[in-house]
Every structure is written in C-alpha cells, then in structure tokens.
Amino acid sequence: MPTDVANPPDFEPSDIAFTMDPARPILTHGRVIGAGRSVRPHSHPRGQLLWAMRGVLRVASNACIWLVPPSHAVWIPGGMEHQVTIESEAELLNIYVDPSVPVRETSHPLPCCAVLLLTPLAREMIRRLGEADTSGPFDDRLVRFCAVLLDELRDLAEAPLNLPGGRDDRLTRVTRHLIRHPHEASQLTELGQIAGASPRTLERLFRAETGLSFRQWRSKLRLLNAIEALNRGESSTTIAFSMGYSSPSAFIAAFREAFGTTPQRFLTSGS
C-alpha cells in the first residue's frame, strides 16, 4: 500500500483513483494528513471507501456535508465530485473500487455519499487489504479476498451523519457561516444580514432545501461537531456546556435522539 504524508492545503487525490482495470477490482492507498488540510474538489471513476483509522473527516458534495469518525467509513460513488477536509490529524486508508464492480445500491436520484458503521470483520479486512500489494496482477486468492470484502461493504449499516446544505445562495451563505462558527448563538435576525434575506425567508429556505427547520439544522450541526470533540477526548459534560445545553443529561438525550445511542457508546460502536 503506498503511503505518504501530505501537508500542503488542497493536495491532490491519488492517481490510482483514476486507474481503470477490472482485473484489479480494488486498489489501496494510505496517507497520514495533518489537521486542517483538504483535498481539492474532484471526482474519479473508481468508487472510494475512505476510512480514517484515527482522526475525523469532513466530506462535502452537492451542498451536503458528511462527518466521519474512526468508528465509521464513508462510501463515495465513482463520478461524484467531492472535497475531503481533515478535521484532526488523520491516518487514512483508501479503498478504490473499479467501476465494473457494483458496491452499494441506492434509492437516491443522484450519486450520494454514505457514512457506514464498520463491523469488526470489515475493519480487519480493510487493514489486511491495505497491507497487500495491489500494484501488480492479482492472483486468484486476492481476487477472492476482494469479493468477500465487497460483500461485507454492501451490508454495512448507514449512519445519519450527514447535514444537508441547500443550494440557494442566501442559504449557503448562512450555512457556511454556521459551519465555521458552530457555537455561535446568532438567531435568524442577525444571520439575515449575512444572507441578505429576511428571517422568514431564511426559515422557509431551510425547510424547503434541507428538510429541517433552522433550529433543527443548527442542533444537528452542533451534534456533529460534538462527535469531533468526543474523538478528541472531551467529556460529555464539557461538550454539553460549551454547546449551550442546560445539562449533560440534556446533551446526552439530544445525542441519543439524533444518533440512536449515547455519546460514549457511539465512540465504541465500531470497535
């Protein structure tokens, strides 16, 4: 598995993402990347399973955002333009799947990312494949191994770690501002000055383009950022008060409602 350390911002995707070769159904590539770095917006013909064995990733595409902690990986369909940002220093393992191989069926009308909860079997198989030499011809054993891994990937459960961003320019100005300042307490009246729109218009845009009210959208943004904080080792109590919850129990209840489990169980769910 090729491995490199990428430091400059807007670094380039790996060349193997553009390699078309059905005889090598899966190609791998590893990187260690510093916090705050990004891969430039791009697409490639191979589908990509991206896993940060440590660190947190943020993937953006089609005005949506996906957050990926180490317990999960993100599936990015081939041909879908996307950008990856490293929220905390990450050790990445990329699995690139040739377009001749179907991986995950979806009901979405457009290609769409999916954050997947990794099973222990999937984690170990991905690690093992990352250690294999995929630069040359595949023998029968490696082909069979790839087929078993792809079967496992098809059945992984999808996690609700996405945040719709909308397309209207007024709305995206607000959502980008909130993403940069997730703890800010500004209401729609103040945010309307950034958007150049009235509070009523912004509320309508949130509901029409994201399917969430402004309050629901910002709450989910804060909970997604809470996952990053949990992975940094911050306690539920510290996170709760920094995000404006009245108590740790109120934060835990909101987290459970959004993600179906408590913060600490979420952290260990992929181990």
Stockholm file with secondary structure:
# STOCKHOLM 1.0

chainA/1-271         MPTDVANPPDFEPSDIAFTMDPARPILTHGRVIGAGRSVRPHSHPRGQLLWAMRGVLRVASNACIWLVPPSHAVWIPGGMEHQVTIESEAELLNIYVDPSVPVRETSHPLPCCAVLLLTPLAREMIRRLGEADTSGPFDDRLVRFCAVLLDELRDLAEAPLNLPGGRDDRLTRVTRHLIRHPHEASQLTELGQIAGASPRTLERLFRAETGLSFRQWRSKLRLLNAIEALNRGESSTTIAFSMGYSSPSAFIAAFREAFGTTPQRFLTSGS
#=GR chainA/1-271 SS CCEEEECSSSBCCCGGGGCCCTTSCEEEEEEEECTTCEEEEECCSSEEEEEEEESCEEEEETTEEEEECTTEEEEECTTCCEEEEESSCEEEEEEEECTTSCCCCCCCSSCCCEEEECCHHHHHHHHHHHHSCCSSCCCHHHHHHHHHHHHHHHTCCEECCEEECCSCHHHHHHHHHHHHCTTCCCCHHHHHHHHTSCHHHHHHHHHHHHSSCHHHHHHHHHHHHHHHHHHTTCCHHHHHHHTTCSSHHHHHHHHHHHHSSCHHHHHHTTC
#=GC SS_cons         CCEEEECSSSBCCCGGGGCCCTTSCEEEEEEEECTTCEEEEECCSSEEEEEEEESCEEEEETTEEEEECTTEEEEECTTCCEEEEESSCEEEEEEEECTTSCCCCCCCSSCCCEEEECCHHHHHHHHHHHHSCCSSCCCHHHHHHHHHHHHHHHTCCEECCEEECCSCHHHHHHHHHHHHCTTCCCCHHHHHHHHTSCHHHHHHHHHHHHSSCHHHHHHHHHHHHHHHHHHTTCCHHHHHHHTTCSSHHHHHHHHHHHHSSCHHHHHHTTC
//
